[in-house]
Amino acid sequence: MKKKLLVIEDENSVAKQLRWGLDKDYEITIASDADQARPLLASGLFPVVTLDLGLPPFPDTPRQGFELLEEISSFTHHTRVIVITGNAEEENAVKAIALGAADFCAKPIDLKILRIILSRTFKIHELEEANRQLQQQSCQCGSLCGMVGISPVMQKMFERLKRASKTDYPVLITGNTGTGKEMAAHAVHSLGQRAEKPLVIINCGAIPENLLESELFGHEKGAFTGATACQIGKFEQADQGTIFLDEIGELPLLMQVKILRVLQESTIERLGGTRTIVLNVRIIAATNVNLEDSVKQGTFRQDLFYRLNVVPLAIPDLDERPEDILLLAHNFLRQESQKLQRGQTSFSPPSLNALTSHHWPGNVRELQNRIRRALGTTMDRILTPVDLGLEELPMEQEEQKLFTLKEARETAEKNAVRRALALSDNNISQAARFLEISRPTLHDFLKKHGISTNK
């Protein structure tokens, strides 16, 4: 299907030229004044609009065009506007961009140039629309770029992550081993404006100190013994994109100084080189150590910590998000079973009890690895606690002593609802049948106890 293009143009000859020149690629609708354009804009059918600033009743001035341009955001927040302006009206073009126009094209119109501008603008709109759909789907299904979570703490973290992606500020991701720091870095990058550019990942703790500078910043030929050719470093590879410095707390102090310079000046020099290279790189760092303690101990620079910690993002332990344990377990089991072509595989009720009772010192990574271990050691369709390497606990075991009847009743309700949801893989109708209650009653319990059913 042709892409829909709205042309707002009062000169009939120009409108005909655009229709003739662009009709092959676009489904064109013409509006000759602001009154005709408003309902078309409000329809939301046009991703991209060309707008001539000189419209009636003031065709010799940009007044009406500017007024309509300011109105467009009230009709739709997502329509991209290309302003058509005269060659000698550079000031108007700059003002139009400031008012929200995506681009401009000068009169007399060169169709070759306009086609390039249109192609680029439609592409930008498509990327933005895909990003909006991704975020909408993420909110609906309790996941964000592969990260899964319906617990309140994860929903808050998802919101912080999405806000972080809308900026270019440095992000410092903290969290214990196995919580998903690298996945969070991927999400910040893929939801941001640099999503189509490279994401370069480097584990600062896995590279020998004597090779770290060359790995990060590259080297010139002859910089050291064995440097037989020029090598581009990770920062240059990430130019216009994002670099993710995992285990930033492992960086030696000398290298911390060089990272600080990149943050301050956006420049690097290759090892053995004299040329200063200007870069445009977003930095995301991650650590499983307390950098504030490292600053006090003198092993991490305070100025670098402040530079990196502009947008802090803390990933919670799995113990802090118990609502997500069974959701993650079902998700991993489904994924791994598909990879192994194992067909329908499920957890036994004692396994569900063991999963929710385990402490999870290795967090999400441990959960995934235990499921992989189970699938790698048994061909049974139902996984037991023994398969998962977990202790089988009595189903009635309580973790805390209850002191009041109200507390006991509410805890029992909450546990029963969660277990029914887990057994039904969050299917509302099936969970209601397990509990022998109606769907509306189950929804009342979900609301009462703040339990989400997104998956």
C-alpha positions in Angstrom: 0.0 0.0 0.0 1.1 3.5 -0.7 1.9 5.7 2.2 -0.6 8.5 3.0 0.7 12.0 2.5 -1.2 15.2 3.2 -0.2 18.2 1.1 -1.3 21.6 2.5 -0.8 24.0 -0.5 -2.9 26.8 -1.8 -1.1 27.2 -5.1 -2.9 24.9 -7.6 0.1 24.7 -9.9 2.4 23.5 -7.0 -0.2 21.1 -5.8 -0.5 19.5 -9.2 3.3 19.3 -9.5 3.5 17.5 -6.2 0.7 15.1 -7.1 2.3 14.3 -10.5 5.8 13.9 -9.1 5.0 11.9 -6.0 1.9 9.9 -6.9 4.0 6.8 -7.7 5.1 6.4 -4.1 2.4 8.1 -2.1 -1.4 8.4 -1.8 -1.7 12.1 -1.8 -4.5 14.3 -0.4 -4.6 18.0 -1.1 -5.8 20.7 1.3 -5.8 24.3 0.0 -6.2 26.1 3.3 -6.2 25.6 7.0 -9.9 25.0 7.3 -9.7 22.0 4.9 -6.5 20.7 6.6 -7.8 20.6 10.2 -10.3 17.7 9.9 -7.8 15.8 7.8 -5.1 16.3 10.4 -7.5 15.3 13.2 -8.3 12.0 11.4 -4.8 10.7 12.3 -4.5 9.1 8.9 -1.5 11.0 7.7 1.9 10.2 9.2 3.6 13.0 7.2 2.4 16.4 6.0 3.9 19.0 3.8 2.9 22.5 4.8 3.2 25.6 2.7 3.6 28.5 5.2 1.9 31.0 2.9 -1.8 30.1 3.2 -5.0 32.1 2.9 -6.1 34.5 4.1 -2.5 35.7 4.3 -0.8 33.9 1.4 2.0 36.5 1.2 3.1 36.0 4.8 3.9 32.9 6.9 1.4 33.9 9.5 -1.3 31.3 8.8 1.2 28.6 8.2 2.8 29.1 11.6 -0.5 29.2 13.3 -1.5 25.9 11.8 1.9 24.4 12.6 1.4 25.2 16.3 -2.1 23.7 16.1 -1.0 20.4 14.7 0.3 19.0 18.0 -3.2 19.4 19.4 -4.6 17.3 16.5 -2.0 14.6 16.7 1.3 14.2 18.6 2.8 11.9 16.1 2.4 13.6 12.7 5.7 14.7 11.2 5.5 18.1 9.3 7.8 19.1 6.4 7.5 22.9 5.9 7.6 24.3 2.4 9.3 27.8 2.3 10.9 30.2 -0.1 14.7 30.2 -0.8 15.1 33.6 0.8 13.2 32.7 3.9 15.8 30.8 6.0 14.6 32.6 9.1 11.1 31.1 8.6 12.5 27.7 8.2 14.5 27.9 11.4 11.4 29.2 13.3 9.3 26.3 11.8 11.8 23.7 13.1 11.7 25.4 16.6 7.9 25.0 16.5 8.1 21.3 15.9 8.6 20.8 12.1 10.6 17.7 11.2 12.3 19.3 8.1 11.9 21.9 5.4 12.1 22.1 1.6 12.7 25.4 -0.3 10.7 26.7 -3.2 10.9 26.2 -6.2 10.6 22.6 -5.1 13.2 20.2 -6.4 11.3 16.8 -6.4 14.5 14.8 -6.0 15.4 16.6 -2.8 11.8 16.4 -1.6 11.7 12.7 -2.2 14.8 12.2 0.0 13.3 14.4 2.7 10.0 12.5 2.6 11.7 9.1 2.6 13.7 10.1 5.7 10.7 11.6 7.5 8.5 8.5 6.9 11.3 6.3 8.1 11.6 8.4 11.3 7.8 8.1 11.8 7.9 4.3 11.3 10.7 4.0 13.9 8.8 6.1 16.4 5.6 4.2 15.8 7.4 0.9 16.3 8.9 2.2 19.5 5.5 3.4 20.8 3.9 0.0 20.0 6.8 -1.8 21.7 6.3 0.3 24.9 2.5 -0.2 24.7 2.9 -4.0 24.3 5.4 -4.0 27.2 3.0 -2.3 29.5 0.2 -4.7 28.5 2.1 -8.0 28.9 4.3 -7.3 31.9 7.6 -7.3 30.0 10.0 -4.7 28.6 12.5 -5.7 25.9 12.7 -9.2 27.2 12.7 -8.3 30.9 9.7 -9.9 32.6 8.0 -8.6 35.7 4.5 -7.9 37.1 5.6 -7.0 40.6 5.2 -3.4 41.7 8.9 -3.0 42.1 9.6 -4.1 38.5 6.8 -2.0 37.1 8.4 1.1 38.8 11.8 0.0 37.4 10.3 -0.3 33.9 9.0 3.2 34.2 12.4 4.6 35.3 14.0 2.6 32.5 11.7 4.1 29.8 12.3 7.6 31.2 16.0 7.0 31.1 15.8 5.9 27.4 14.4 9.2 26.4 17.6 11.1 27.4 21.2 10.8 26.4 22.5 11.1 30.0 24.9 8.5 31.4 23.1 5.6 33.2 24.5 3.7 36.1 22.8 0.3 36.5 23.3 -1.4 39.9 22.2 -4.8 41.1 23.5 -8.1 42.3 24.8 -10.9 40.0 22.1 -12.4 37.9 19.5 -9.7 38.2 19.6 -8.7 34.6 21.8 -5.6 34.3 22.8 -6.3 30.8 19.2 -6.8 29.7 18.4 -3.4 31.3 21.2 -1.8 29.3 19.8 -3.4 26.1 16.4 -1.9 26.9 17.7 1.6 27.5 19.5 1.5 24.2 16.7 -0.1 22.1 14.0 2.2 23.4 16.1 5.4 22.8 17.0 7.5 19.8 20.1 5.5 19.2 18.3 2.2 18.7 19.4 1.9 15.1 23.1 2.6 16.0 25.6 0.2 17.6 25.4 -1.1 21.1 28.9 -2.1 22.1 29.3 -4.2 25.2 32.6 -4.6 27.2 33.2 -6.5 30.4 35.7 -4.4 32.3 36.6 -7.2 34.7 37.3 -9.8 32.0 40.1 -8.0 30.1 43.7 -8.0 31.4 44.7 -4.5 32.6 47.6 -4.3 30.1 45.2 -4.8 27.2 42.3 -2.7 28.5 43.3 0.7 27.1 43.9 -0.7 23.6 40.6 -2.6 23.8 38.7 0.6 24.8 40.4 3.2 22.8 42.3 1.4 20.0 45.9 1.7 19.0 48.0 2.9 16.2 50.4 0.7 14.2 53.6 0.3 16.1 52.2 1.6 19.4 53.6 -1.5 21.2 55.3 -4.8 20.3 52.9 -6.8 18.2 50.8 -3.8 17.1 51.3 -4.5 13.4 48.2 -2.6 12.3 45.9 0.2 13.4 43.0 -1.1 15.6 39.7 0.7 16.3 38.7 0.6 19.9 35.3 -0.1 21.5 34.5 3.6 21.9 35.0 4.3 18.2 33.0 1.3 17.3 30.1 2.8 19.4 30.3 6.2 17.8 26.7 7.6 17.4 25.5 4.7 19.5 25.9 3.3 23.0 28.7 1.7 24.9 27.9 -0.5 27.9 30.7 -0.8 30.4 29.8 -3.8 32.5 31.5 -4.3 35.9 32.7 -0.7 35.8 33.9 -1.1 39.4 36.7 -3.4 38.2 38.4 -0.6 36.3 41.9 0.4 37.5 42.2 4.0 38.7 44.4 5.0 35.7 41.7 3.8 33.3 39.0 5.6 35.3 40.8 8.9 34.5 40.6 8.2 30.8 36.9 7.3 31.0 36.3 10.5 32.9 37.9 12.4 30.1 35.5 10.8 27.6 32.5 11.9 29.7 33.9 15.4 30.1 35.2 16.1 26.6 33.7 13.5 24.3 37.1 12.8 22.9 39.6 9.9 22.9 43.1 9.3 21.6 44.3 5.9 20.4 47.2 4.3 22.2 50.4 5.5 20.5 48.4 8.2 18.6 48.5 12.0 18.7 45.2 12.8 17.0 42.2 13.7 19.1 39.1 11.9 18.0 35.7 13.5 18.7 32.9 11.0 19.5 29.2 11.0 20.1 28.6 8.1 22.4 26.1 7.4 25.2 27.6 5.6 28.2 25.8 3.0 30.2 27.7 1.5 33.1 26.8 -1.4 35.4 28.2 -2.8 38.6 27.4 -5.3 41.3 29.5 -3.6 43.9 28.6 -0.5 46.0 30.6 2.3 44.3 30.0 4.7 47.1 31.9 2.3 49.4 34.5 2.0 46.7 34.9 5.8 46.6 35.4 5.9 50.4 38.0 3.1 50.1 39.8 5.0 47.4 39.4 2.3 44.7 36.9 4.3 42.6 37.2 8.0 41.7 34.5 10.2 43.2 34.3 12.5 40.2 33.8 9.6 37.9 31.1 8.1 40.1 29.2 11.4 40.0 29.6 11.6 36.2 28.2 8.1 35.7 25.5 8.3 38.3 23.4 10.9 36.5 20.5 8.4 35.9 20.7 5.6 38.6 18.9 2.5 37.8 18.7 -0.2 40.5 17.7 -3.8 39.5 15.9 -5.6 42.4 16.9 -9.0 43.6 14.4 -11.8 42.8 13.6 -12.1 46.5 12.3 -8.5 46.3 9.9 -9.4 43.6 8.2 -12.7 44.7 5.2 -12.1 42.4 7.5 -12.6 39.4 9.1 -16.0 40.3 6.5 -18.2 38.8 5.9 -15.9 35.9 9.6 -16.0 35.1 9.7 -19.8 35.7 6.9 -20.4 33.2 8.4 -18.1 30.7 11.8 -19.7 30.9 10.3 -23.2 30.7 8.3 -22.3 27.6 11.3 -20.8 25.9 13.7 -23.6 26.7 11.2 -26.3 25.9 10.7 -24.7 22.5 14.4 -24.6 21.8 14.7 -28.3 22.7 11.5 -29.2 20.8 10.3 -30.9 24.0 6.6 -30.1 23.5 4.4 -29.3 26.5 6.3 -29.3 29.8 5.1 -28.1 33.2 6.0 -27.9 36.9 4.5 -30.2 39.5 2.6 -28.5 42.4 5.5 -29.3 44.8 7.9 -27.7 42.3 5.8 -24.5 42.3 6.0 -24.5 46.1 9.7 -25.1 46.0 10.3 -22.3 43.5 8.4 -19.7 45.6 10.2 -20.8 48.8 13.7 -20.8 47.5 16.0 -17.9 48.5 17.5 -17.3 45.0 21.0 -16.0 45.8 21.8 -16.2 42.0 18.6 -14.3 41.1 17.0 -14.6 37.7 20.1 -16.3 36.2 19.9 -19.0 38.8 16.3 -19.6 38.1 16.9 -19.9 34.4 19.9 -22.2 35.0 17.9 -24.5 37.3 15.2 -24.9 34.6 17.9 -25.7 32.0 19.4 -28.2 34.4 16.1 -29.9 34.9 15.4 -30.1 31.1 19.0 -31.4 30.6 18.7 -34.2 33.1 15.1 -35.6 32.6 12.8 -36.2 29.7 9.7 -36.2 31.9 7.0 -33.8 31.0 6.4 -32.7 34.6 9.4 -31.2 36.4 9.8 -32.1 40.1 11.8 -30.2 42.9 14.5 -32.9 42.5 14.8 -32.1 38.8 15.3 -28.5 39.7 17.8 -29.2 42.5 15.4 -27.8 45.1 14.2 -29.1 48.4 10.6 -30.5 48.4 8.6 -28.6 51.0 5.3 -29.4 52.6 2.6 -27.6 50.6 1.1 -26.2 53.8 4.4 -24.8 55.1 4.0 -21.2 56.2 7.0 -18.8 56.2 5.7 -16.5 58.9 3.7 -17.1 62.1 0.2 -15.5 61.8 -1.2 -13.7 64.9 -4.7 -12.7 63.9 -7.6 -14.3 62.1 -7.8 -11.5 59.7 -4.2 -11.8 58.8 -4.5 -15.5 58.3 -7.6 -15.2 56.1 -6.0 -12.5 53.9 -2.8 -14.4 53.6 -4.6 -17.6 52.7 -6.7 -15.7 50.1 -3.6 -14.2 48.5 -1.7 -17.4 48.5 -4.6 -19.3 47.0 -5.1 -16.8 44.2 -1.4 -16.7 43.4 -1.2 -20.5 43.3 -4.2 -20.8 41.1 -2.8 -18.2 38.7 0.5 -20.0 38.7 -1.1 -23.4 37.9 -3.2 -21.9 35.1 -0.3 -19.8 33.7 -2.3 -16.6 34.5 -5.4 -17.8 32.7 -8.3 -16.0 34.5 -11.0 -18.4 33.6 -9.0 -21.5 34.5 -7.8 -19.9 37.8 -11.4 -19.1 38.7 -12.4 -22.7 38.1 -9.5 -24.0 40.3 -10.7 -21.7 43.1 -14.4 -22.5 42.4 -15.4 -18.9 42.2 -16.7 -16.7 39.4 -14.5 -14.5 37.2 -15.9 -11.2 38.7 -15.1 -12.6 42.2 -11.6 -13.4 41.2 -11.1 -9.9 39.8 -12.3 -8.5 43.1 -9.6 -10.6 44.9 -7.0 -9.5 42.4 -7.8 -5.9 43.0 -8.0 -6.3 46.8 -4.6 -7.9 47.1 -2.9 -5.9 44.3 -2.1 -8.9 42.2 -1.4 -8.4 38.5 -2.3 -11.0 35.8 -0.2 -9.6 33.0 2.2 -12.0 31.5 
